[in-house]
Amino acid sequence: MAEPAMKPVDLDEVTASLASAGHPWVSGQTSMTILTEQDRRLRLGVALPPDVETDRIIAAASDLTSPTAALSASSVGAPAAFDARNVGGANYTTPVKDQGSCGSCVAFGTVATMETTAAFTRGAPNFDPDLSEAHLFYVHGKSDGATCATGWLPSRAFTFCQNVGVTFEDYFPYTPGNSGGASLNADWPNRLARVTSYKNLTGNPAAIKEHISTHGAVSACFVVYQDFFSYRTGVYRHLTGASAGGHCVSLVGYDDALGCWIAKNSWSTGWGDGGHFKIGYGQCGIETWEVHGADAVSLRMWTGQTKVIGCYHASSARSGWVYVENRGWLKVTAANDSAHELMLTDLVASKVGNRPVNLFENGGTVEISHVY
Amino acid sequence: MATKTRPSEAPAETVNRPRDPTAEELSIAQGGTSAAAAVSDLDRPTFEPPGSAAGAMASAAAAGWLTNKHVLMLWQTTAPTDAWAYYDGGVGWKRSTQAGDVAARGMGVLTAGARASGGIVNAYEGAGGAIDAIYLW
């Protein structure tokens, strides 16, 4: 990673700057301010580009706050505000995690985005998928040259998420630097989440808003300044302190009235607003550096015990579907007429008898059904 | 055309001449478009479960759909695609899809399940009067 200025966070200086600016956000002791400067920087896992390019990224983001650019959200039909944590009372995000002392924020930002998109696009707020950052960073990232010290790039991470996929946390639990010594479960191809396709939304805030409001989240990078480590709540705008490095998070909402993005970080719930933060439009390159969104997340896995809530059939052959709790609509196998009819019969019987099921889903289709 | 039967009625008379075209068939003959294009949109479900915000919106906007019904009776003769279901709410007997044996059998599984469970049904009545899609909740 590039070596930015070395002066660490000074809480008194941040407090004074906030006071003179009219308290736009609130600072305080956080899980980051109590660390050494070296440990803080280890959590910034996106290498800053050369100074000229970093300056261009920050200037480009700042330019997007002009009135003309600010109007562009409505031009794509996006709502004025969206928060994946509260969509009609439903929370489509997963719990805040802690990357610990490793520059693996790209894995956390990418996985958090996949998890939110997987739940939101299924209309299943209680799905709560827990994907493996360890698989993404210590296997895919490692094969791409990424380490805790070097960090990675979201564009590379999304490529692996599309081409190979990521297993679930229980198949490769994360510890910083894999200090826990876990390894990838050999059955991982049968417990896998894969990005079907993704978009590079860098530099297009209207498209970012449109994607967040229709898919739940995007991943984004930005330049972290020293005052950011002490953020507690409010809308963050850089006031004081030198740059400390580059960081990747998941944007899960925005608010045009407040002029900010709503982000999910990976520095534990002891940092920020329960692990989340708001950052002003045009701040720190948040819209202009590696912004990506998944179009959908395909699953290949057993559902675990669940139940069939609804069934559907149309006037074409093998057109049976079942609505599964916390998964949404799944197509009944269309391998052949007999398998389709027998599986549909079993699943309708489970619905009629209110009996639990365990289904093996592959890309939105039920391939094995077990009715209890 | 073969003799047609209906549940709860005496067999209909044998039809010895081409039946009168439906309004849709007439429209097609005159160069119009078929509702079949819309039916193809039925190939995958779009409604969400009742009670969800999306489900309520879908039901309210369900033009062409019989919504929030129950299946009270079933009828089947020896003909392969002669399954009928009786819907409540003043709807009465509706024939299941005529789009082929396989589709009719699949839909029959749902209507049988609807009768057994007493669950809520949303059904789409196609241009020919047959049920071309069905949800069971």
HADDOCK unambig.tbl for C-alpha pairs under 7 A between the chains (distance, minus, plus):
assign (segid A and resid 309 and name CA) (segid B and resid 137 and name CA) 6.27 0.50 0.50
assign (segid A and resid 310 and name CA) (segid B and resid 136 and name CA) 5.49 0.50 0.50
assign (segid A and resid 310 and name CA) (segid B and resid 137 and name CA) 4.46 0.50 0.50
assign (segid A and resid 311 and name CA) (segid B and resid 135 and name CA) 5.62 0.50 0.50
assign (segid A and resid 311 and name CA) (segid B and resid 136 and name CA) 5.07 0.50 0.50
assign (segid A and resid 311 and name CA) (segid B and resid 137 and name CA) 6.63 0.50 0.50
assign (segid A and resid 312 and name CA) (segid B and resid 45 and name CA) 6.56 0.50 0.50
assign (segid A and resid 312 and name CA) (segid B and resid 134 and name CA) 5.63 0.50 0.50
assign (segid A and resid 312 and name CA) (segid B and resid 135 and name CA) 4.47 0.50 0.50
assign (segid A and resid 312 and name CA) (segid B and resid 136 and name CA) 6.38 0.50 0.50
assign (segid A and resid 313 and name CA) (segid B and resid 106 and name CA) 6.71 0.50 0.50
assign (segid A and resid 313 and name CA) (segid B and resid 107 and name CA) 5.62 0.50 0.50
assign (segid A and resid 313 and name CA) (segid B and resid 133 and name CA) 5.62 0.50 0.50
assign (segid A and resid 313 and name CA) (segid B and resid 134 and name CA) 5.54 0.50 0.50
assign (segid A and resid 313 and name CA) (segid B and resid 135 and name CA) 6.80 0.50 0.50
assign (segid A and resid 314 and name CA) (segid B and resid 42 and name CA) 6.11 0.50 0.50
assign (segid A and resid 314 and name CA) (segid B and resid 43 and name CA) 5.89 0.50 0.50
assign (segid A and resid 314 and name CA) (segid B and resid 132 and name CA) 5.65 0.50 0.50
assign (segid A and resid 314 and name CA) (segid B and resid 133 and name CA) 4.04 0.50 0.50
assign (segid A and resid 314 and name CA) (segid B and resid 134 and name CA) 6.44 0.50 0.50
assign (segid A and resid 315 and name CA) (segid B and resid 97 and name CA) 5.79 0.50 0.50
assign (segid A and resid 315 and name CA) (segid B and resid 99 and name CA) 5.79 0.50 0.50
assign (segid A and resid 315 and name CA) (segid B and resid 103 and name CA) 5.44 0.50 0.50
assign (segid A and resid 315 and name CA) (segid B and resid 132 and name CA) 4.83 0.50 0.50
assign (segid A and resid 315 and name CA) (segid B and resid 133 and name CA) 5.97 0.50 0.50
assign (segid A and resid 316 and name CA) (segid B and resid 99 and name CA) 6.57 0.50 0.50
assign (segid A and resid 316 and name CA) (segid B and resid 103 and name CA) 5.23 0.50 0.50
assign (segid A and resid 317 and name CA) (segid B and resid 102 and name CA) 5.25 0.50 0.50
assign (segid A and resid 317 and name CA) (segid B and resid 103 and name CA) 4.38 0.50 0.50
assign (segid A and resid 318 and name CA) (segid B and resid 103 and name CA) 6.64 0.50 0.50
assign (segid A and resid 319 and name CA) (segid B and resid 43 and name CA) 6.45 0.50 0.50
assign (segid A and resid 320 and name CA) (segid B and resid 106 and name CA) 6.87 0.50 0.50
assign (segid A and resid 341 and name CA) (segid B and resid 106 and name CA) 6.06 0.50 0.50
assign (segid A and resid 345 and name CA) (segid B and resid 109 and name CA) 6.06 0.50 0.50
assign (segid A and resid 348 and name CA) (segid B and resid 110 and name CA) 6.73 0.50 0.50
assign (segid A and resid 348 and name CA) (segid B and resid 113 and name CA) 6.17 0.50 0.50
assign (segid A and resid 349 and name CA) (segid B and resid 113 and name CA) 6.92 0.50 0.50
assign (segid A and resid 352 and name CA) (segid B and resid 113 and name CA) 6.08 0.50 0.50
assign (segid A and resid 352 and name CA) (segid B and resid 116 and name CA) 6.68 0.50 0.50
assign (segid A and resid 352 and name CA) (segid B and resid 117 and name CA) 4.94 0.50 0.50
